[in-house]
Amino acid sequence: MTREDFEEIKHLSGEGLSDRAIQRRTGIHRSTVRKALNNNKIPKRQATRRGSMLDPYQGFLMGKLQQYPELTAARLHDMLKEQGFTGGYSLVKQAVAALRPRLREVHESLHFEPGEYAQVDWGIWKKFKVTNGERRLSLFVMVLCDSRMIYAELFPSETLEYWLEAHRRAFEYFGGVPKYVTVDNCKTAVIKAKGRSSQTILNPDYAAFADHCGFEVDTCTPHRPNEKGRVEHAVGYLKKAFLAGREPLAPEILNPALRDFLAKTANTRTHGTTGMRPVDAFEEVEKATLQGLPIDPPACVAVKGCVANSCCRITADVNRYSVPPAYASRRLILHRSCDRIIVRTPEGELVADHPRHSGRNQEIVHPDHKEAQRQLNGHARENRRVAAFLGLGGVAADFFVGLKDKRADYRGHLRRINDLAESRGGEAVAAALAQAHELHAYSADAVLNLLEARSRMRDATTTPLQPHLIKNKELLNDRTPQTDLEQYDRSTQQ
């Protein structure tokens, strides 16, 4: 069997096709199909067995093991040497491991009273597209053990908040709560598995949820899925009868169709074991035996600590959510529900409340947080400008008071004076500020004019006057025209 054949068989089985259908589709013999489905890895071709020096003693070994199953390989090796065997211990050990009779595991047929037990489990399905990536769909299933009534829903994750929310919706669907809920050893339910329920350490959030709703958690023995066989069968049934052949879409699109399938098909079919329709068995007997729903709906929230980074963001489910700038680089408490991301201080004060985003690597920013950060950045820039201005020393502080008092647009004047300090030097600007303060001239233009005047005076005292020589010959030869005095004489005679 090639890897391509193995993967195709697994894929077709996941789509809900039977062994015969896979055989017809691929042309692979049904025994090979079954071998692929019964293994998690590609079955290796069995090598041709060669003869062994232990072959003449196989009958002796089988007889002894049938008569004394507890015999060890070491003891059998000693007994074989008495029979003339000259081989080593490892050869006997391998043969005994293959020949020793194994007891088949026997499963007890479990019986449950109405309203006593429900079983829950997740079923992993395909990935669906979200903004900037993909998420895997998980099928939550709860089955009432007596009536076989099924509740199922698709979720984009199996984290604690979805686990609790799925339980709450299942209880509301049934209209009551069973006495026990059987779970496997998933991390949302069990912190550390130690056999049966009395020795298991439960997830404290799940234990608190169970106390609030009024049921007890019954955990399976590790690696014993038969202990919740009803829900295991239900998961497989829904994958083949509902999910097979469908394209993976967002849960809010598929869940209405799944709810309709439960009402019209899954819970109304005649069950092969009970011979009744689950909905009839539920309505007639089990519904009345369930415990009532809690008066206050339980909080289906996962709570954990977090730290807001210097960009005023916290990370939840590979997305970044904003917090007010006052909480940057602070420790906070993150509350995750199925549809909200809420951030609080350790004292319980509300910091941020966002709708939960289904995409990946997205940035969700509240408009108020963005505006507060913009204002804070503006204040920070202004504070830096004021600090730079006051660093000029001298009368800079008094000039700043006068500038704020006289000029409504003092920030612009402050920025221009700082620019002058960078281009003309701090000492020159400080001297100009002192002179402007004496003149009560509080503006950047006044400081600039004083700087220009001081510059001209400095140039006049340091640069000697040079005679201006006329070198143009035409100007040297120029003559002033003679005045006509006759016009003056005539005017005086009149």
C-alpha positions, 0 to 999 in steps of 0.5 A: 500500500502506497502513502497516496492510497493510505491518505486517500482511504483515510480522506474518503472515510472521513467524508463518511464513505463505507468500506465498500464505497471506498473499494468501488471508488479506489479499486483497492481490495476491501481487506486493504481498505480495512487494514488502512482504517484500522491503523494510524500509520501505513501498514508495513509489508510483513517480511518472509519469515526465516527458519529459527533454531527455536522451531523444533521447540515451539510445541514444547513452549506452547504446551508449557504456556498453556499449562502454566501461563505465568511462566517467565521467559527466563524460566522457559529458557532454562527448561529449554536448555534441559531439552538441548536448546543452545540458543540465547535468552533473547530469542526465547523472550521474543518467542514467548511474547508472541506465543503467550495467550492474551486475555481479550478485553471484555466491556461491560454493558452499561445501564443508566437510569433516566436523567442520571448520566449525560456524556460529552465529547469533541469531534475534530473536523475540517478548517474553515477560512477566516480573515488572514488564515484558517481555524479548525471546526470542532463538533461538541456533542452531548448525549443523554444516556438513557434516551440517546437524545443528542445535542450538537454544535460547531465551535471555532475552538475547544478552549474553556470558554467554548467548552462551558458555553456548549454545556450551558446551551446543551442544558437549555436545549434539554430543558434540564441538567443530568446528575452526572456528566461523563467527560474524557481527560481533556484539559478544559475538564481535567488538570491531572488524570489519576484513574477514576473520578475520585482520584482526578484533579478537575479544572477548577473553572469547570468544577465551579461551573458544575457546582453552579449548574448542579451536576457532578463530573464523572471522568473516564479512565485514561485510554478507555473511550468505551466508558463514554461509548454513547457519545463516541458513537454519536460523534461518528454518526454526525460526522457521517450523516451530517458533516460528510460532503459539506464544505467547511464554513463558519459555525454561524452558517452551519449551526442552523442546519445542524440544529434542523438536522437534530430536530428532523433526523438525528433525534427522530430516527429509530435507534438501533439499540433502544428501538425507540425514537430518542425524542419520544423516549426523552419526552415520555420519561427522561425529560421529567427526571432532569434537574432544573436549570440554575436560576442564574445562568452560569458565567461561561468565561475563561479568566487569565492574567495578561500584560498590556504591551507598550503599544497599549495592546493585549493578545487574545487568541492570536489577535491584538485588542486595544486598552487605554494608554494609561494601562500600557505595560501593566498587569491586567486580567483577561476575561474571554467569552465566546463573543466578548474580550473584556479586560479588567484590572486586578481590582476588578475595574473595567479597562476595555470591552471588545467584540471577539474577532474570529480572524487571525493576527487582527488588530481591534482598536476602540475609537476612544482608545485611539483618541486617548493615545493621540492626545497623550502623544500630543501632550508628550510632544508638547512636554518635550518642547517645553522641557527643551525651551526651559533648558535654555535657562536664564529668563526662559521660564519667565518668558514662557509665562509671558508667552502663554499669557500674551499668545493664544498660539503659544505652542507655535511660537515655542516650536519656532524658538526651539528651532532657532535654538538648534540653528543659531545656538542656545546661548544666542537665543537665551540672550535674545530671550532676556532682551525680549523679556525686558521689552515685553515682546513675547513672540518668536518674531521678536526673538528672531528680530533681536537675533538678526539685530545682534548679528548685524551689530556683531558684523559691524564691529568686526568688519572694517569699512572699505572705500568704494572705488568707481572703476567705470571710465564712463562714470569718471568722464561724466560732466554735469550739464550747464544750467540755462539761466535765461529762463530765470532772468525772464521770470524775474523781469516780469 
